[in-house]
Amino acid sequence: MIQFVILGGGYGGTTVIHELFKGHIPSDVQITLVDRMPFQSLKTEYYALAAGTASDHELRVPFPHYAELQIKYGEISTLDLNNRLIHFTEGDPLPYDQLVIALGCTDKYHNIQGAQQNSCSIQSFAAVRNTYMKLNNSKPYSNINIIGGGLSGVELAAELRESRPDLNITIIDRGSRVLSAFPPKVSGYVTKWFNEHEVRTLPYVSITSLEPDLIYYGADTIPTDVTVWTAGIQPAPLVQQMDVRKDPQGRILLNEYHQIPNYPEIFVCGDCASLPFAPSAQAAEGQGYQIAQITSALWRGETPKLSSIKLKGTLGSLGKKAGFGLMGMTQVTGRVPRILKSGVLWMSKHHIG
């Protein structure tokens, strides 16, 4: 029996499963999903849970249900690549013949002293629950500082402003503007929205250390009651431990079929994979679709045929009524991108796409 195991039931992992079960699965193949949680969580919406505008239950999606699919819950401790074994913090190891690593990402703190200990995270369901408690238990006029002016930081700041108009919210970034990965027009629209809604933006601030109530940058400080970290990501710790070739961001270098060259039985999907574009749910789904196609072809003894992954664009929200985005070369701002993002979320919940 061929043991085909998928580590991680996020956007990429669940896409692999749905695509595989759309086709014919040989009778000698057993597919197993491994995850530490009993449901898929919609990570792109974690900012809303942290801000208190979405409930925990709203961001849960049941794992795919197929009679032939096995699901194992557990915390993975190590991978034995040579013996093809997955070890858990509790229980017996799980053998595999083919493996998909789709474990997502965690925060990257850039070796800043006190950053991990003195900031909140929105990178896991457990971390977001903790961040929600700290933000929503904050007293009126508390100073909330969000470090990192990328997509996650911007969406969190906007959503928190709608949820808690009494708080003093600041986005801190070392660059010249928020959303530096977007064109200046989009960034300018978001900055204007923040100005109108009294969210302060601090550019050109390179943080040197964090304490529970102070943020240090050089000789200067910023008082803080709650600090949220959205200033970078890196692959999951298990991938960080793997002794394989990686890019400068720590993501695993792959061949054209999303396999580790020295371990072709292992596919890597999503935030752990070195891809020619930024990590995103959309990229993970596109890669998951291809991994399923490749696997099915290999089971049939055929050579996989792939086209390039095409991303449709990036959408972001500014609360419930405004948004922004980049669709190909087209920049969109205002109510339309917010409506579009709501539609994308609906499709994610119903596995349409």
C-alpha positions, 0 to 999 in steps of 0.5 A: 500500500502506498502511503501518501501523507499531507502535512497541513490542512491549510489552503494548499493541503486541502486543495491537494486533497480535493483535486486528488479525489476529483480523479481516480485514486488507485486502490493501493494508495492510502491518503492521510491528512495530518494536522494539529487542529480538527478543522481548516482555519481561514488564515487570510481572515485572522486579522478580523478574529484578532480585532473582534469583528469575526468569531472563532467559529466563522473562520473554521472550515471542515476538512474534506470528507471522503470515505477513503481519506484518513485524518490524523491529529497531532503535533509533529516533532521531527521528520526522518527523511531517510527512513520516511517517518513522521514523528509526533510529540505523542504517539507512534511515528507515521510512515510515508511513501510520498509526502506533501509538506504544507505546514505554512509559516510563522513570524520572523523576528529578524533577531530583534531583542525582545520581539518574540517575548513582548509582541502578539502574533496573528500567525496561528489560531492559538496565537490569534485567540491570545491577541484577540484577548489582549486587544479587546481587553485593552482599556480605552485610549490604550496605545496599540502598535502594529509593527509592519505595514504590509497587508496583514498589518494594514488589514488588522489596523483598519479592522481594529479601528472599526471595532475599537474607535477608542484605541490609539492605533499606530502602524510602524514600518521601517520603509517609506510607506505602508503597503510598499509591495503595492503601487504608490496609488494604492498605498496613498489611498490606504494612507488617506483612509488611515488619516481620515480614521485617525490611525497613525502611520510611522515610516522610517522606524527601524526597531532595535528592541521591544519591552512590554511597555516600550518600543525602542528604535535607536535612542528613541522610544514609543510607549505601548500597551499592546504590540502586534507583530506583522513584520515578516514571516518564515517557514514553519519550525519543522521546515527550518530544521530540515537539512535541505537546500533553501533560498535566502528566506529559508524556503525549500528549493524545488524542482519543476514538479514542486519536489525536493531534488534529493528527495523526489518523494517529497512535495513542498507546498505554500509558504514553505516552498521557494516560488517566484512570487510572494507567499499567499493563500492563492499561490498555495492553492495554485501549487496544491492543484499542480501537486495533485495533477503531478501525483495523479500522472505519476500514479498512472506512469505518465510524465506530468504536463504543467502550465505556469501558475497564474495568480489573479491578484491581491485584495485587501480590506479596510474595515467592512466598507472599503478595500484595495487591490491589484488585479494584474496591472489594474489598481482598484480601491474603494468599495468594489475590492471589498465586495470582491474579497467577501466573494473570495472568502465565501468561495474559500469556505465552500471550496470553490475556485 
